[in-house]
């Protein structure tokens, strides 16, 4: 399956149940890759001018240099998740090397974790009320790939739970390019022979800055989130880049604007040597936290951490209302 970007480039639609995109590693393999990554990051010196020029001539290189001090844009992050084998003919050797790096590998793992955490939480709740509307809110989600992959997981394992339901994906993001691609990807997933065939999933984009929590409440009201089965996610977004007050403010808005059985899933940048090594290499502006620190923010916002998946660079969590 393919969908076109705003620039007319055709990209594969990620389906984490497909061997082309699914990634796996044992704890021992992950530990070995992490150790090698930290060692190489520690030994790395100043970037030679020739390498800087080569990066400027590559898709990922330009995006990563532009992300210094801020964040990697949604479509560049999505393309990283394609893996080095699925980048297309326009990818350079450096692009493939970046896409095959340990941080890129963990980004692919992170999306799978998010989709699985969403799918498990959704399955428990969907079984109780067969006709209830499903509302998937994605904060800072770019194309919203974790949302549609959660539906793919659920459809592959419990197809009866999604049958004849109204399903809406709502991406809250300041960028327009990612959600525009996401809408086309979801359309492709609903085609004949595709994993979500005939489901007619709605896809909406709301322009949103994390500091504008009142706009989030208005959007939730418009989506009917207080009545719907609402599952919220923020992969590589709010809980990684947001300030404490932004996280608490958004969690409070989500608490007040959703039903009692809503869940929130997200990735939290993990304080530790791995993130410090990554920061030396790419200088993106994530805000590392301990799990205890994030639990305190979650509880201040009205939520309790229900499940934690520990990864090299992040804690991937699912929360329920306190």
N, C-alpha and C positions, 0 to 999 in steps of 0.2 A: 504494500500500500504506500502511496505517495501523496504529498500535498505540496502546494506551491507557497513560497514566501511572498511577501509584498513586492520583492524585487523580481519575481518570476522564476526563482530557482526552485527546482523540484527536489524535495528531501523525503527520505523514508519516514513513515509514521512508526514510532517506536511502540512495539508490543512486547512487554517484558516476559510474556509466556512463550515467545518465539526464540528458538536457538540462535537466531541472528543477533538478538539483543540481550538475552539473559546472561548474567555473569554470576559466577560462584567462586568462592575460595574458602578453604578451611581456615580455622583460627590460626593454625601454624603457618599457613601460606601468607595470610594477612600480616602476621607478626614479622615474618621474614622480609616482606615487601616494605613494611614500615621501617624496619631497622635500616634497610638499604637506602630508603629515601632520606632518612634523617642523616645518615652518614654522608651521602652525596651532597646534601644541602649544606652541611657543616663545612665540607671541603671546598665548596664552590666559591670562587673569588669574584672579582669584578667582571662584568659582562664585556667581552671584547667587542670592538666597534663592528667587526664583520658579522658577529652573531646578532647584534642589534639591528643591522641592516637586513639580515635574513629574516628576522622576526617581523620587521615592517612589511616584508613581501609575502608574509603568510597570513591566512585568515585568522587563526587563533593567536598568532603573535601580535598582530595589531590590536585585537580585542583585549588581550591580557595587558598590553602596555597601556591601553586606554583605561583599563580598570584599576590602575595603580591609585591607591588612596580612595577608591570608591568601590563599585561592584561590577561583576561581569554581567553584561546584558543578557536578557532571557533567551534570545535566539542563539547566541554564542554558547551559552550553557547547554541548550538543547542539542546543538551539534556535537558538543563534547560527549554527550550521552549516546550518540550513534555508534561510537567505537571506531577505531582506526580502519576497520574493514569496510565501513559503510559511508565514508565521507564523500565519495564521488571523485570524478576525474580532476576537478579544479583544486583538490587538496595537494599541498606540497609535502615533501618528505618531513619537514619540520612539523606541519600540521598533524601528520600521522604519528609522529613521535610524541607530540603533546597529548593527542587523543589516547595514546597508549600508556601514558604516564600513570604513576600511582595515584596522584590527586584526581585525575580524570576517571580512573577505575573506581575510586571510592564515591565519586559523584554518581556513577551508574548504580552502584550498590545502594546509595542513599535514596535514589528514586524508587528502586524496588522496595526498600524498607517502607517508604512513605505509602506506596500503593498497597502493600500488604497490611500495614497498620490501619489504613482506611477501610480496606476490604473486610478485615476481621471485625472491626467495629460496626461497619454497615450491616454485615451479615447477621450479627446478633440482634440488631434492632429491626431490620427489614422482615425477619421471620415473624415478628409479633403482629405486624399490621400490613397485610399483603397489598393494599391499594394506596398506601400513604405516599405522597409526593416525596421524591428524593431531591434535596437541594445541596449541591456541592460547592462550597465557597472556597476559592483559592486566592490567598493573599500574597501578592508579589510573585505569582506563579508563572509569569511568562505565558507559554503555550498551554499550561495546565496539564502537562503530561502525567503527573502523578494521579490526577483525578480520573482521567480516562483509563489509565492502566489499572486503577482500583476497580473500575467497572469491568474491565477485561478479566481480571482475577475472579471477580464474583460471578460473572457470566459463565466462565469456564468450569467453576466448581459448584455453583448453586444457581443454575439458570432460571429456576422457578421463582427465585426471590425478586428478580427484576422484570418478570413478565408483565406486560400491560401497565407498567408504571409510567407516570410522568417524571422525567429526570431532567434537571437543569444544572449545568455547570456555569458558575459565575466567577470570572477572574477579576480580581481587584488589583490593578497594576497601573503604574504611571505610564508605562510603555504601551504602544499600540501594536507593534510589529509581532510580538510574541502571541498575544491573544488572537490576532488576525490569522496567524498560521494555525493556532489551536482549533479555531472554528472549522477550518478546512480539514484538519486532521480528523476531528470528530465526525465530520460529514463522510470522509472516506471510510472510517471505521464502521459506519452504519450501512455501507453498500453491500451488494449481493456477495455472499461468501466471506464477508469480513467478520471479525469477532463480535461486533455489536450490531449485526445485521438487523435492519428494520426497527431499531429501537427509537429512532427519531429524537435523539437527545438534543435539548436546547443548549445553546452556548451564548453567554452574554459577557460583555466586557464593561467594567466600570473604571473610569480613570480615578486613581486613588493614591494619595500620599498617606503614610502611616500616621502622620500627625493629625489627619482630618477624620477623627473617629466619629464625628457627627454624620459625616457622609456615609460611613460604614453602617451606622444605625438606619439611615434612610434607605440604603440599598437593601439591607436585611428586611426591612418592613415591606419594600416593594416585591421582594422574593417570597414573602409569606413564610419566613424562616421560623416564626414562633409556632407554626402549625406543621411545618414540613419535618421530615427526617433529615436533619441538617448535619452534614459532616464538613468540617473546615480543615484546610491544610495550608501550610506555608513551608515549602521545601526550599532550603537555601535562601530564605527571605527574612521575615520579620524577626524571628528568634536568633538569627545569626548576625544581622546588621542593625537591628533596632536598639535604641537606648532603653534603659530600664523603664522609664516613664511611658515610652511609646508601646512597649510590650504590655505593660499593665493596662494602659488605656484601651488598647485594642482588645485585650482579653475581657475587660469589663464590658465593652460594647458588645462583644460576642455573647457574653453571659446574659446580658439583658435583652438581646435581640433574637435569641434562638430558643427552641423548645428545651424542656428539662433534660431530655435524653441526647442532646447534641454532643458531639465529640470534636476535639481539636487535635490535629496531628501536625508535627513540625520537626525540623532539625535545628539543634542548638549547637553553636560552635563550642567545641570542647577545649577547655583550658588544658594545656599540656605541651610537651616538647614537639609533637607532630605539628600542631598548629603554629608554634613559633618557627619551626623549620619552614613551613609553607609560607609564612608571612615574610621570611627573608627572601624567598624566591619570587613571590608575585605581588606582595604588598596590598592585597585587597583589604578593605576596611571592616572585616568582621570583628565582633566583640566577644572574645572567648569568655566562658563562664564555667564554673563548677556546676555539677548537678544540684548540689544543695542550694546554690545561689539561684538557679533557675526555678527550682521547686518553690522557693520563697516568692519569686515574682508571680508564678502561676497561682499560688494561693491568694496573693494580694488581689489578683484579677478575678478570683472566684472559681479557680479550677484546681484539680488534683491530678498529679501525674499518675497514670494507671499502668503504663508499660514503658520500659526504656530498652532500646537496642543500642549498645555501646559500639561505636565505630572509631576508627583512628582519628578522624577530624571532628566528629560530631556525636552528640547524643540524639537519637531519633526517637521521639516520644509520642505517646497518645495520652490525651487528657480527658477527663470527665468533669462535670460540674461538682463543685464542693457543696 
